[in-house]
Amino acid sequence: MRIGREDINIYNVEEIAELFGVNRMTVYRWNKNGLLRLKKIGKRYYAQKKDLETLLDR
């Protein structure tokens, strides 16, 4: 079975920045300001798809 992007529910900071057309630092700023909840896994930060949808609804 092949897993496509639509099956994955987490995005890293680089992917989020590309999706929204912003710089990576903006994504980190959204996290700091409480607009987007990032979770650290290992050395990288990720956001769940539902949190990105919440950000879009604001």
PDBQT receptor file of N, H, CA, C and O in Angstrom, charges set to zero:
ATOM      1  N   MET A   1       0.837  -1.185   0.000  1.00  0.00    +0.000 N 
ATOM      2  CA  MET A   1       0.000   0.000   0.000  1.00  0.00    +0.000 C 
ATOM      3  C   MET A   1       0.879   1.245   0.000  1.00  0.00    +0.000 C 
ATOM      4  O   MET A   1       1.833   1.342   0.772  1.00  0.00    +0.000 OA
ATOM      5  N   ARG A   2       0.560   2.163  -0.844  1.00  0.00    +0.000 N 
ATOM      6  H   ARG A   2      -0.215   2.084  -1.471  1.00  0.00    +0.000 HD
ATOM      7  CA  ARG A   2       1.326   3.396  -0.953  1.00  0.00    +0.000 C 
ATOM      8  C   ARG A   2       0.608   4.511  -0.196  1.00  0.00    +0.000 C 
ATOM      9  O   ARG A   2      -0.606   4.674  -0.318  1.00  0.00    +0.000 OA
ATOM     10  N   ILE A   3       1.358   5.266   0.576  1.00  0.00    +0.000 N 
ATOM     11  H   ILE A   3       2.344   5.134   0.675  1.00  0.00    +0.000 HD
ATOM     12  CA  ILE A   3       0.779   6.365   1.353  1.00  0.00    +0.000 C 
ATOM     13  C   ILE A   3       1.023   7.665   0.600  1.00  0.00    +0.000 C 
ATOM     14  O   ILE A   3       2.160   7.986   0.255  1.00  0.00    +0.000 OA
ATOM     15  N   GLY A   4      -0.051   8.413   0.347  1.00  0.00    +0.000 N 
ATOM     16  H   GLY A   4      -0.974   8.152   0.628  1.00  0.00    +0.000 HD
ATOM     17  CA  GLY A   4       0.052   9.701  -0.331  1.00  0.00    +0.000 C 
ATOM     18  C   GLY A   4       0.012  10.838   0.662  1.00  0.00    +0.000 C 
ATOM     19  O   GLY A   4      -0.257  10.624   1.844  1.00  0.00    +0.000 OA
ATOM     20  N   ARG A   5       0.275  12.037   0.198  1.00  0.00    +0.000 N 
ATOM     21  H   ARG A   5       0.494  12.211  -0.762  1.00  0.00    +0.000 HD
ATOM     22  CA  ARG A   5       0.296  13.226   1.061  1.00  0.00    +0.000 C 
ATOM     23  C   ARG A   5      -1.047  13.408   1.780  1.00  0.00    +0.000 C 
ATOM     24  O   ARG A   5      -1.076  13.852   2.928  1.00  0.00    +0.000 OA
ATOM     25  N   GLU A   6      -2.146  13.072   1.119  1.00  0.00    +0.000 N 
ATOM     26  H   GLU A   6      -2.123  12.712   0.187  1.00  0.00    +0.000 HD
ATOM     27  CA  GLU A   6      -3.468  13.249   1.725  1.00  0.00    +0.000 C 
ATOM     28  C   GLU A   6      -3.691  12.322   2.918  1.00  0.00    +0.000 C 
ATOM     29  O   GLU A   6      -4.594  12.558   3.720  1.00  0.00    +0.000 OA
ATOM     30  N   ASP A   7      -2.883  11.273   3.045  1.00  0.00    +0.000 N 
ATOM     31  H   ASP A   7      -2.149  11.080   2.393  1.00  0.00    +0.000 HD
ATOM     32  CA  ASP A   7      -2.998  10.333   4.160  1.00  0.00    +0.000 C 
ATOM     33  C   ASP A   7      -2.177  10.758   5.375  1.00  0.00    +0.000 C 
ATOM     34  O   ASP A   7      -2.353  10.214   6.465  1.00  0.00    +0.000 OA
ATOM     35  N   ILE A   8      -1.294  11.713   5.193  1.00  0.00    +0.000 N 
ATOM     36  H   ILE A   8      -1.151  12.155   4.307  1.00  0.00    +0.000 HD
ATOM     37  CA  ILE A   8      -0.416  12.156   6.269  1.00  0.00    +0.000 C 
ATOM     38  C   ILE A   8      -1.024  13.373   6.944  1.00  0.00    +0.000 C 
ATOM     39  O   ILE A   8      -1.415  14.331   6.277  1.00  0.00    +0.000 OA
ATOM     40  N   ASN A   9      -1.102  13.333   8.274  1.00  0.00    +0.000 N 
ATOM     41  H   ASN A   9      -0.784  12.555   8.815  1.00  0.00    +0.000 HD
ATOM     42  CA  ASN A   9      -1.765  14.398   9.010  1.00  0.00    +0.000 C 
ATOM     43  C   ASN A   9      -0.823  15.315   9.774  1.00  0.00    +0.000 C 
ATOM     44  O   ASN A   9      -1.278  16.119  10.587  1.00  0.00    +0.000 OA
ATOM     45  N   ILE A  10       0.493  15.212   9.529  1.00  0.00    +0.000 N 
ATOM     46  H   ILE A  10       0.862  14.559   8.868  1.00  0.00    +0.000 HD
ATOM     47  CA  ILE A  10       1.427  16.138  10.163  1.00  0.00    +0.000 C 
ATOM     48  C   ILE A  10       2.299  16.789   9.097  1.00  0.00    +0.000 C 
ATOM     49  O   ILE A  10       2.591  16.197   8.058  1.00  0.00    +0.000 OA
ATOM     50  N   TYR A  11       2.703  18.014   9.382  1.00  0.00    +0.000 N 
ATOM     51  H   TYR A  11       2.466  18.495  10.226  1.00  0.00    +0.000 HD
ATOM     52  CA  TYR A  11       3.514  18.795   8.450  1.00  0.00    +0.000 C 
ATOM     53  C   TYR A  11       4.678  19.408   9.214  1.00  0.00    +0.000 C 
ATOM     54  O   TYR A  11       4.511  19.859  10.347  1.00  0.00    +0.000 OA
ATOM     55  N   ASN A  12       5.863  19.426   8.597  1.00  0.00    +0.000 N 
ATOM     56  H   ASN A  12       5.999  19.060   7.677  1.00  0.00    +0.000 HD
ATOM     57  CA  ASN A  12       6.992  20.079   9.253  1.00  0.00    +0.000 C 
ATOM     58  C   ASN A  12       6.974  21.571   8.926  1.00  0.00    +0.000 C 
ATOM     59  O   ASN A  12       6.183  22.025   8.099  1.00  0.00    +0.000 OA
ATOM     60  N   VAL A  13       7.841  22.316   9.570  1.00  0.00    +0.000 N 
ATOM     61  H   VAL A  13       8.484  21.947  10.242  1.00  0.00    +0.000 HD
ATOM     62  CA  VAL A  13       7.848  23.778   9.435  1.00  0.00    +0.000 C 
ATOM     63  C   VAL A  13       8.082  24.207   7.989  1.00  0.00    +0.000 C 
ATOM     64  O   VAL A  13       7.455  25.154   7.515  1.00  0.00    +0.000 OA
ATOM     65  N   GLU A  14       8.965  23.525   7.298  1.00  0.00    +0.000 N 
ATOM     66  H   GLU A  14       9.473  22.755   7.683  1.00  0.00    +0.000 HD
ATOM     67  CA  GLU A  14       9.250  23.874   5.908  1.00  0.00    +0.000 C 
ATOM     68  C   GLU A  14       8.014  23.689   5.028  1.00  0.00    +0.000 C 
ATOM     69  O   GLU A  14       7.720  24.526   4.174  1.00  0.00    +0.000 OA
ATOM     70  N   GLU A  15       7.299  22.595   5.241  1.00  0.00    +0.000 N 
ATOM     71  H   GLU A  15       7.538  21.915   5.935  1.00  0.00    +0.000 HD
ATOM     72  CA  GLU A  15       6.085  22.338   4.462  1.00  0.00    +0.000 C 
ATOM     73  C   GLU A  15       4.998  23.372   4.772  1.00  0.00    +0.000 C 
ATOM     74  O   GLU A  15       4.293  23.826   3.871  1.00  0.00    +0.000 OA
ATOM     75  N   ILE A  16       4.871  23.736   6.032  1.00  0.00    +0.000 N 
ATOM     76  H   ILE A  16       5.444  23.367   6.764  1.00  0.00    +0.000 HD
ATOM     77  CA  ILE A  16       3.874  24.739   6.426  1.00  0.00    +0.000 C 
ATOM     78  C   ILE A  16       4.198  26.082   5.783  1.00  0.00    +0.000 C 
ATOM     79  O   ILE A  16       3.311  26.747   5.248  1.00  0.00    +0.000 OA
ATOM     80  N   ALA A  17       5.452  26.477   5.832  1.00  0.00    +0.000 N 
ATOM     81  H   ALA A  17       6.173  25.936   6.266  1.00  0.00    +0.000 HD
ATOM     82  CA  ALA A  17       5.874  27.744   5.230  1.00  0.00    +0.000 C 
ATOM     83  C   ALA A  17       5.578  27.753   3.735  1.00  0.00    +0.000 C 
ATOM     84  O   ALA A  17       5.121  28.762   3.198  1.00  0.00    +0.000 OA
ATOM     85  N   GLU A  18       5.830  26.655   3.073  1.00  0.00    +0.000 N 
ATOM     86  H   GLU A  18       6.201  25.835   3.509  1.00  0.00    +0.000 HD
ATOM     87  CA  GLU A  18       5.562  26.565   1.634  1.00  0.00    +0.000 C 
ATOM     88  C   GLU A  18       4.061  26.629   1.349  1.00  0.00    +0.000 C 
ATOM     89  O   GLU A  18       3.631  27.311   0.418  1.00  0.00    +0.000 OA
ATOM     90  N   LEU A  19       3.266  25.918   2.152  1.00  0.00    +0.000 N 
ATOM     91  H   LEU A  19       3.615  25.364   2.908  1.00  0.00    +0.000 HD
ATOM     92  CA  LEU A  19       1.808  25.922   1.957  1.00  0.00    +0.000 C 
ATOM     93  C   LEU A  19       1.209  27.326   2.093  1.00  0.00    +0.000 C 
ATOM     94  O   LEU A  19       0.321  27.710   1.331  1.00  0.00    +0.000 OA
ATOM     95  N   PHE A  20       1.711  28.084   3.078  1.00  0.00    +0.000 N 
ATOM     96  H   PHE A  20       2.432  27.771   3.697  1.00  0.00    +0.000 HD
ATOM     97  CA  PHE A  20       1.159  29.411   3.354  1.00  0.00    +0.000 C 
ATOM     98  C   PHE A  20       1.894  30.530   2.622  1.00  0.00    +0.000 C 
ATOM     99  O   PHE A  20       1.458  31.681   2.652  1.00  0.00    +0.000 OA
ATOM    100  N   GLY A  21       3.003  30.202   1.968  1.00  0.00    +0.000 N 
ATOM    101  H   GLY A  21       3.357  29.267   1.944  1.00  0.00    +0.000 HD
ATOM    102  CA  GLY A  21       3.761  31.210   1.238  1.00  0.00    +0.000 C 
ATOM    103  C   GLY A  21       4.457  32.212   2.143  1.00  0.00    +0.000 C 
ATOM    104  O   GLY A  21       4.529  33.402   1.840  1.00  0.00    +0.000 OA
ATOM    105  N   VAL A  22       4.974  31.701   3.275  1.00  0.00    +0.000 N 
ATOM    106  H   VAL A  22       4.915  30.734   3.521  1.00  0.00    +0.000 HD
ATOM    107  CA  VAL A  22       5.663  32.570   4.231  1.00  0.00    +0.000 C 
ATOM    108  C   VAL A  22       7.036  31.984   4.538  1.00  0.00    +0.000 C 
ATOM    109  O   VAL A  22       7.357  30.870   4.125  1.00  0.00    +0.000 OA
ATOM    110  N   ASN A  23       7.832  32.747   5.264  1.00  0.00    +0.000 N 
ATOM    111  H   ASN A  23       7.571  33.652   5.599  1.00  0.00    +0.000 HD
ATOM    112  CA  ASN A  23       9.151  32.308   5.695  1.00  0.00    +0.000 C 
ATOM    113  C   ASN A  23       9.009  31.350   6.875  1.00  0.00    +0.000 C 
ATOM    114  O   ASN A  23       8.023  31.410   7.610  1.00  0.00    +0.000 OA
ATOM    115  N   ARG A  24       9.989  30.470   7.057  1.00  0.00    +0.000 N 
ATOM    116  H   ARG A  24      10.789  30.421   6.461  1.00  0.00    +0.000 HD
ATOM    117  CA  ARG A  24       9.965  29.529   8.184  1.00  0.00    +0.000 C 
ATOM    118  C   ARG A  24       9.881  30.254   9.528  1.00  0.00    +0.000 C 
ATOM    119  O   ARG A  24       9.217  29.778  10.450  1.00  0.00    +0.000 OA
ATOM    120  N   MET A  25      10.546  31.395   9.641  1.00  0.00    +0.000 N 
ATOM    121  H   MET A  25      11.085  31.782   8.892  1.00  0.00    +0.000 HD
ATOM    122  CA  MET A  25      10.528  32.147  10.896  1.00  0.00    +0.000 C 
ATOM    123  C   MET A  25       9.122  32.636  11.234  1.00  0.00    +0.000 C 
ATOM    124  O   MET A  25       8.774  32.767  12.407  1.00  0.00    +0.000 OA
ATOM    125  N   THR A  26       8.325  32.902  10.222  1.00  0.00    +0.000 N 
ATOM    126  H   THR A  26       8.607  32.796   9.269  1.00  0.00    +0.000 HD
ATOM    127  CA  THR A  26       6.936  33.306  10.451  1.00  0.00    +0.000 C 
ATOM    128  C   THR A  26       6.163  32.168  11.097  1.00  0.00    +0.000 C 
ATOM    129  O   THR A  26       5.342  32.405  11.982  1.00  0.00    +0.000 OA
ATOM    130  N   VAL A  27       6.411  30.947  10.671  1.00  0.00    +0.000 N 
ATOM    131  H   VAL A  27       7.078  30.755   9.952  1.00  0.00    +0.000 HD
ATOM    132  CA  VAL A  27       5.739  29.787  11.257  1.00  0.00    +0.000 C 
ATOM    133  C   VAL A  27       6.128  29.654  12.731  1.00  0.00    +0.000 C 
ATOM    134  O   VAL A  27       5.271  29.400  13.577  1.00  0.00    +0.000 OA
ATOM    135  N   TYR A  28       7.405  29.824  13.036  1.00  0.00    +0.000 N 
ATOM    136  H   TYR A  28       8.101  30.030  12.349  1.00  0.00    +0.000 HD
ATOM    137  CA  TYR A  28       7.840  29.778  14.430  1.00  0.00    +0.000 C 
ATOM    138  C   TYR A  28       7.203  30.914  15.235  1.00  0.00    +0.000 C 
ATOM    139  O   TYR A  28       6.848  30.720  16.398  1.00  0.00    +0.000 OA
ATOM    140  N   ARG A  29       7.057  32.083  14.639  1.00  0.00    +0.000 N 
ATOM    141  H   ARG A  29       7.346  32.241  13.694  1.00  0.00    +0.000 HD
ATOM    142  CA  ARG A  29       6.414  33.231  15.303  1.00  0.00    +0.000 C 
ATOM    143  C   ARG A  29       4.946  32.939  15.579  1.00  0.00    +0.000 C 
ATOM    144  O   ARG A  29       4.437  33.287  16.645  1.00  0.00    +0.000 OA
ATOM    145  N   TRP A  30       4.258  32.305  14.632  1.00  0.00    +0.000 N 
ATOM    146  H   TRP A  30       4.671  32.023  13.766  1.00  0.00    +0.000 HD
ATOM    147  CA  TRP A  30       2.857  31.912  14.852  1.00  0.00    +0.000 C 
ATOM    148  C   TRP A  30       2.758  31.004  16.061  1.00  0.00    +0.000 C 
ATOM    149  O   TRP A  30       1.828  31.129  16.857  1.00  0.00    +0.000 OA
ATOM    150  N   ASN A  31       3.714  30.085  16.210  1.00  0.00    +0.000 N 
ATOM    151  H   ASN A  31       4.471  29.984  15.563  1.00  0.00    +0.000 HD
ATOM    152  CA  ASN A  31       3.734  29.188  17.356  1.00  0.00    +0.000 C 
ATOM    153  C   ASN A  31       3.948  29.979  18.648  1.00  0.00    +0.000 C 
ATOM    154  O   ASN A  31       3.241  29.770  19.634  1.00  0.00    +0.000 OA
ATOM    155  N   LYS A  32       4.915  30.879  18.637  1.00  0.00    +0.000 N 
ATOM    156  H   LYS A  32       5.488  31.050  17.836  1.00  0.00    +0.000 HD
ATOM    157  CA  LYS A  32       5.234  31.681  19.824  1.00  0.00    +0.000 C 
ATOM    158  C   LYS A  32       4.047  32.538  20.250  1.00  0.00    +0.000 C 
ATOM    159  O   LYS A  32       3.808  32.726  21.443  1.00  0.00    +0.000 OA
ATOM    160  N   ASN A  33       3.299  33.060  19.269  1.00  0.00    +0.000 N 
ATOM    161  H   ASN A  33       3.493  32.908  18.300  1.00  0.00    +0.000 HD
ATOM    162  CA  ASN A  33       2.157  33.930  19.549  1.00  0.00    +0.000 C 
ATOM    163  C   ASN A  33       0.862  33.162  19.786  1.00  0.00    +0.000 C 
ATOM    164  O   ASN A  33      -0.178  33.771  20.036  1.00  0.00    +0.000 OA
ATOM    165  N   GLY A  34       0.911  31.833  19.711  1.00  0.00    +0.000 N 
ATOM    166  H   GLY A  34       1.756  31.338  19.508  1.00  0.00    +0.000 HD
ATOM    167  CA  GLY A  34      -0.262  31.025  19.987  1.00  0.00    +0.000 C 
ATOM    168  C   GLY A  34      -1.213  30.849  18.818  1.00  0.00    +0.000 C 
ATOM    169  O   GLY A  34      -2.317  30.336  19.004  1.00  0.00    +0.000 OA
ATOM    170  N   LEU A  35      -0.823  31.256  17.625  1.00  0.00    +0.000 N 
ATOM    171  H   LEU A  35       0.073  31.673  17.474  1.00  0.00    +0.000 HD
ATOM    172  CA  LEU A  35      -1.682  31.097  16.452  1.00  0.00    +0.000 C 
ATOM    173  C   LEU A  35      -1.641  29.684  15.882  1.00  0.00    +0.000 C 
ATOM    174  O   LEU A  35      -2.599  29.227  15.259  1.00  0.00    +0.000 OA
ATOM    175  N   LEU A  36      -0.525  29.001  16.100  1.00  0.00    +0.000 N 
ATOM    176  H   LEU A  36       0.253  29.372  16.606  1.00  0.00    +0.000 HD
ATOM    177  CA  LEU A  36      -0.334  27.652  15.565  1.00  0.00    +0.000 C 
ATOM    178  C   LEU A  36       0.404  26.831  16.608  1.00  0.00    +0.000 C 
ATOM    179  O   LEU A  36       1.403  27.281  17.170  1.00  0.00    +0.000 OA
ATOM    180  N   ARG A  37      -0.085  25.641  16.862  1.00  0.00    +0.000 N 
ATOM    181  H   ARG A  37      -0.896  25.276  16.405  1.00  0.00    +0.000 HD
ATOM    182  CA  ARG A  37       0.544  24.771  17.863  1.00  0.00    +0.000 C 
ATOM    183  C   ARG A  37       1.507  23.820  17.165  1.00  0.00    +0.000 C 
ATOM    184  O   ARG A  37       1.099  22.962  16.382  1.00  0.00    +0.000 OA
ATOM    185  N   LEU A  38       2.799  23.989  17.465  1.00  0.00    +0.000 N 
ATOM    186  H   LEU A  38       3.131  24.686  18.101  1.00  0.00    +0.000 HD
ATOM    187  CA  LEU A  38       3.826  23.098  16.939  1.00  0.00    +0.000 C 
ATOM    188  C   LEU A  38       4.238  22.123  18.035  1.00  0.00    +0.000 C 
ATOM    189  O   LEU A  38       4.249  22.463  19.218  1.00  0.00    +0.000 OA
ATOM    190  N   LYS A  39       4.575  20.906  17.619  1.00  0.00    +0.000 N 
ATOM    191  H   LYS A  39       4.566  20.630  16.658  1.00  0.00    +0.000 HD
ATOM    192  CA  LYS A  39       5.063  19.893  18.549  1.00  0.00    +0.000 C 
ATOM    193  C   LYS A  39       6.448  19.470  18.110  1.00  0.00    +0.000 C 
ATOM    194  O   LYS A  39       6.706  19.269  16.923  1.00  0.00    +0.000 OA
ATOM    195  N   LYS A  40       7.338  19.338  19.084  1.00  0.00    +0.000 N 
ATOM    196  H   LYS A  40       7.129  19.502  20.048  1.00  0.00    +0.000 HD
ATOM    197  CA  LYS A  40       8.708  18.945  18.780  1.00  0.00    +0.000 C 
ATOM    198  C   LYS A  40       8.826  17.436  18.846  1.00  0.00    +0.000 C 
ATOM    199  O   LYS A  40       8.486  16.814  19.852  1.00  0.00    +0.000 OA
ATOM    200  N   ILE A  41       9.313  16.857  17.761  1.00  0.00    +0.000 N 
ATOM    201  H   ILE A  41       9.590  17.363  16.944  1.00  0.00    +0.000 HD
ATOM    202  CA  ILE A  41       9.587  15.424  17.690  1.00  0.00    +0.000 C 
ATOM    203  C   ILE A  41      11.049  15.304  17.284  1.00  0.00    +0.000 C 
ATOM    204  O   ILE A  41      11.425  15.643  16.162  1.00  0.00    +0.000 OA
ATOM    205  N   GLY A  42      11.860  14.822  18.204  1.00  0.00    +0.000 N 
ATOM    206  H   GLY A  42      11.555  14.546  19.115  1.00  0.00    +0.000 HD
ATOM    207  CA  GLY A  42      13.296  14.807  17.950  1.00  0.00    +0.000 C 
ATOM    208  C   GLY A  42      13.812  16.230  17.936  1.00  0.00    +0.000 C 
ATOM    209  O   GLY A  42      13.648  16.966  18.909  1.00  0.00    +0.000 OA
ATOM    210  N   LYS A  43      14.432  16.617  16.838  1.00  0.00    +0.000 N 
ATOM    211  H   LYS A  43      14.565  16.019  16.047  1.00  0.00    +0.000 HD
ATOM    212  CA  LYS A  43      14.957  17.981  16.711  1.00  0.00    +0.000 C 
ATOM    213  C   LYS A  43      14.094  18.859  15.814  1.00  0.00    +0.000 C 
ATOM    214  O   LYS A  43      14.434  20.017  15.576  1.00  0.00    +0.000 OA
ATOM    215  N   ARG A  44      12.988  18.327  15.315  1.00  0.00    +0.000 N 
ATOM    216  H   ARG A  44      12.711  17.386  15.509  1.00  0.00    +0.000 HD
ATOM    217  CA  ARG A  44      12.155  19.071  14.360  1.00  0.00    +0.000 C 
ATOM    218  C   ARG A  44      10.789  19.370  14.948  1.00  0.00    +0.000 C 
ATOM    219  O   ARG A  44      10.322  18.683  15.857  1.00  0.00    +0.000 OA
ATOM    220  N   TYR A  45      10.156  20.408  14.413  1.00  0.00    +0.000 N 
ATOM    221  H   TYR A  45      10.535  20.965  13.675  1.00  0.00    +0.000 HD
ATOM    222  CA  TYR A  45       8.822  20.799  14.844  1.00  0.00    +0.000 C 
ATOM    223  C   TYR A  45       7.795  20.437  13.776  1.00  0.00    +0.000 C 
ATOM    224  O   TYR A  45       8.059  20.527  12.577  1.00  0.00    +0.000 OA
ATOM    225  N   TYR A  46       6.621  20.026  14.240  1.00  0.00    +0.000 N 
ATOM    226  H   TYR A  46       6.406  19.953  15.214  1.00  0.00    +0.000 HD
ATOM    227  CA  TYR A  46       5.544  19.602  13.354  1.00  0.00    +0.000 C 
ATOM    228  C   TYR A  46       4.214  20.168  13.848  1.00  0.00    +0.000 C 
ATOM    229  O   TYR A  46       4.053  20.472  15.030  1.00  0.00    +0.000 OA
ATOM    230  N   ALA A  47       3.262  20.304  12.917  1.00  0.00    +0.000 N 
ATOM    231  H   ALA A  47       3.393  20.057  11.957  1.00  0.00    +0.000 HD
ATOM    232  CA  ALA A  47       1.900  20.690  13.264  1.00  0.00    +0.000 C 
ATOM    233  C   ALA A  47       0.950  19.674  12.656  1.00  0.00    +0.000 C 
ATOM    234  O   ALA A  47       1.203  19.129  11.581  1.00  0.00    +0.000 OA
ATOM    235  N   GLN A  48      -0.134  19.429  13.353  1.00  0.00    +0.000 N 
ATOM    236  H   GLN A  48      -0.340  19.872  14.227  1.00  0.00    +0.000 HD
ATOM    237  CA  GLN A  48      -1.143  18.523  12.841  1.00  0.00    +0.000 C 
ATOM    238  C   GLN A  48      -2.023  19.258  11.837  1.00  0.00    +0.000 C 
ATOM    239  O   GLN A  48      -2.175  20.478  11.896  1.00  0.00    +0.000 OA
ATOM    240  N   LYS A  49      -2.590  18.499  10.927  1.00  0.00    +0.000 N 
ATOM    241  H   LYS A  49      -2.466  17.508  10.879  1.00  0.00    +0.000 HD
ATOM    242  CA  LYS A  49      -3.447  19.060   9.885  1.00  0.00    +0.000 C 
ATOM    243  C   LYS A  49      -4.608  19.850  10.493  1.00  0.00    +0.000 C 
ATOM    244  O   LYS A  49      -4.965  20.911   9.981  1.00  0.00    +0.000 OA
ATOM    245  N   LYS A  50      -5.198  19.344  11.575  1.00  0.00    +0.000 N 
ATOM    246  H   LYS A  50      -4.908  18.482  11.990  1.00  0.00    +0.000 HD
ATOM    247  CA  LYS A  50      -6.325  20.028  12.202  1.00  0.00    +0.000 C 
ATOM    248  C   LYS A  50      -5.908  21.408  12.737  1.00  0.00    +0.000 C 
ATOM    249  O   LYS A  50      -6.715  22.338  12.728  1.00  0.00    +0.000 OA
ATOM    250  N   ASP A  51      -4.660  21.551  13.203  1.00  0.00    +0.000 N 
ATOM    251  H   ASP A  51      -4.004  20.796  13.211  1.00  0.00    +0.000 HD
ATOM    252  CA  ASP A  51      -4.188  22.841  13.685  1.00  0.00    +0.000 C 
ATOM    253  C   ASP A  51      -3.989  23.820  12.533  1.00  0.00    +0.000 C 
ATOM    254  O   ASP A  51      -4.209  25.020  12.697  1.00  0.00    +0.000 OA
ATOM    255  N   LEU A  52      -3.579  23.325  11.377  1.00  0.00    +0.000 N 
ATOM    256  H   LEU A  52      -3.400  22.350  11.244  1.00  0.00    +0.000 HD
ATOM    257  CA  LEU A  52      -3.455  24.183  10.188  1.00  0.00    +0.000 C 
ATOM    258  C   LEU A  52      -4.830  24.656   9.736  1.00  0.00    +0.000 C 
ATOM    259  O   LEU A  52      -4.993  25.809   9.337  1.00  0.00    +0.000 OA
ATOM    260  N   GLU A  53      -5.822  23.767   9.798  1.00  0.00    +0.000 N 
ATOM    261  H   GLU A  53      -5.689  22.830  10.122  1.00  0.00    +0.000 HD
ATOM    262  CA  GLU A  53      -7.181  24.136   9.417  1.00  0.00    +0.000 C 
ATOM    263  C   GLU A  53      -7.738  25.184  10.376  1.00  0.00    +0.000 C 
ATOM    264  O   GLU A  53      -8.454  26.091   9.952  1.00  0.00    +0.000 OA
ATOM    265  N   THR A  54      -7.416  25.067  11.666  1.00  0.00    +0.000 N 
ATOM    266  H   THR A  54      -6.834  24.330  12.010  1.00  0.00    +0.000 HD
ATOM    267  CA  THR A  54      -7.854  26.061  12.658  1.00  0.00    +0.000 C 
ATOM    268  C   THR A  54      -7.236  27.419  12.332  1.00  0.00    +0.000 C 
ATOM    269  O   THR A  54      -7.904  28.449  12.423  1.00  0.00    +0.000 OA
ATOM    270  N   LEU A  55      -5.965  27.416  11.956  1.00  0.00    +0.000 N 
ATOM    271  H   LEU A  55      -5.422  26.580  11.883  1.00  0.00    +0.000 HD
ATOM    272  CA  LEU A  55      -5.291  28.670  11.595  1.00  0.00    +0.000 C 
ATOM    273  C   LEU A  55      -5.972  29.317  10.388  1.00  0.00    +0.000 C 
ATOM    274  O   LEU A  55      -6.145  30.535  10.349  1.00  0.00    +0.000 OA
ATOM    275  N   LEU A  56      -6.349  28.515   9.422  1.00  0.00    +0.000 N 
ATOM    276  H   LEU A  56      -6.208  27.525   9.454  1.00  0.00    +0.000 HD
ATOM    277  CA  LEU A  56      -7.029  29.041   8.233  1.00  0.00    +0.000 C 
ATOM    278  C   LEU A  56      -8.392  29.640   8.563  1.00  0.00    +0.000 C 
ATOM    279  O   LEU A  56      -8.833  30.586   7.910  1.00  0.00    +0.000 OA
ATOM    280  N   ASP A  57      -9.058  29.092   9.575  1.00  0.00    +0.000 N 
ATOM    281  H   ASP A  57      -8.700  28.324  10.106  1.00  0.00    +0.000 HD
ATOM    282  CA  ASP A  57     -10.387  29.561   9.950  1.00  0.00    +0.000 C 
ATOM    283  C   ASP A  57     -10.357  30.883  10.711  1.00  0.00    +0.000 C 
ATOM    284  O   ASP A  57     -11.397  31.526  10.858  1.00  0.00    +0.000 OA
ATOM    285  N   ARG A  58      -9.203  31.297  11.192  1.00  0.00    +0.000 N 
ATOM    286  H   ARG A  58      -8.358  30.775  11.072  1.00  0.00    +0.000 HD
ATOM    287  CA  ARG A  58      -9.109  32.553  11.956  1.00  0.00    +0.000 C 
ATOM    288  C   ARG A  58      -9.258  33.758  11.087  1.00  0.00    +0.000 C 
ATOM    289  O   ARG A  58      -9.202  34.885  11.580  1.00  0.00    +0.000 OA
TER     290      ARG A  58
